[in-house]
Amino acid sequence: MSPCSALLPDDWSAGVAPAPLPESAKLADGHDDARPWQSGFVEQTGQLEIANDRYTAATGIVSRCEARDAAAVVKARPKVLGIF
């Protein structure tokens, strides 16, 4: 594990749980009621947004961490006669 990945929250490695499947329901006329499934898909879209936000946040953290590390390497390079 790189030092940069240590900055990510531990619970992110478990991923984002899907929304639970809705319970089927019937209308008074005997047809299937679509409303539980509609709200279930809205919930699942919310879970997808959480997962996508985590990816964006993680790549941002890693990019900043890599830039910081690259700057530290340049700064730490030995100089010849204290000049170059």
C-alpha positions, 0 to 999 in steps of 0.5 A: 500500500502506498502512503497516498492510498493510506489517506483514503478512508478504510470503509471505501475498500468495501465499496458502496452497497447496492440499494435493497430490492423493493418488495413487489406490490399489487394494485387493487385491479391485480396489476403489479404496482411499479411505484416500489420499483421506481423508488428502488431505482431512485435509491440505486441511482443515489448509491451510484452517485456516492460511488462515483463521488468516491472515485473522483475524490480518490483520484484527486487525493492520489494526484495531489499526493503524487505531485507532493511526492514528486516535488519532494524528490526534486527538492531532495536531489543532491547538489554538486558543490552545493550549486547544481 
